[in-house]
Amino acid sequence: MAAFCFAALCQSAHAQTNVRAWHAKGQTWVVWDAGATPNYAYSVFRSTNTFTSTTQAMLCGTPLNREFNASRLKLANASATWRVPTPGGGTYQLTATEGLFVYTPHAAANEFFAVVTYGTTSVPAGAITTSAVVQGYDPVNDPVQCHVQLQGTLPVQGQGSYP
């Protein structure tokens, strides 16, 4: 019993919270608070209905720590975080403790998104969007676009290495 309680506490200590998502520039941007000591990997799920178990949804992807927290950007600038477009045409810059997953829809849909620790099936409160994300699909008038993360000249040293 004590081992189970300890494992449950460890799981919740690294739980993701405040999952939110929006659609802009042809993609859906899923952001969550990963905390100061994030998990190694998360799984992102989607469904047209709200859900409490990952068995009720489709897996979108499993971002690893180096992907969702911008570790490649941090090689160029230690304080860098992802900058992503917002629906109103602006930009949102993630905080140092937020994670990012980008989903590219292949059809218009209204879907809920959840982020859970890799291997978890339960979707706790705060790990799923509070409402469905309205996702358009118009590759001609709203194509997927690149988004500049850093500007300027970067040193060549260390290029190609991945810590």
Secondary structure as GFF3:
##gff-version 3
##sequence-region A 1 163
A	DSSP	alpha_helix	2	13	.	.	.	ID=ss1
A	DSSP	beta_strand	17	24	.	.	.	ID=ss2
A	DSSP	beta_strand	27	33	.	.	.	ID=ss3
A	DSSP	beta_strand	42	47	.	.	.	ID=ss4
A	DSSP	three_ten_helix	54	56	.	.	.	ID=ss5
A	DSSP	beta_strand	58	61	.	.	.	ID=ss6
A	DSSP	alpha_helix	65	68	.	.	.	ID=ss7
A	DSSP	alpha_helix	71	76	.	.	.	ID=ss8
A	DSSP	beta_strand	83	85	.	.	.	ID=ss9
A	DSSP	beta_strand	91	93	.	.	.	ID=ss10
A	DSSP	beta_strand	98	103	.	.	.	ID=ss11
A	DSSP	beta_strand	109	117	.	.	.	ID=ss12
A	DSSP	beta_strand	133	135	.	.	.	ID=ss13
###
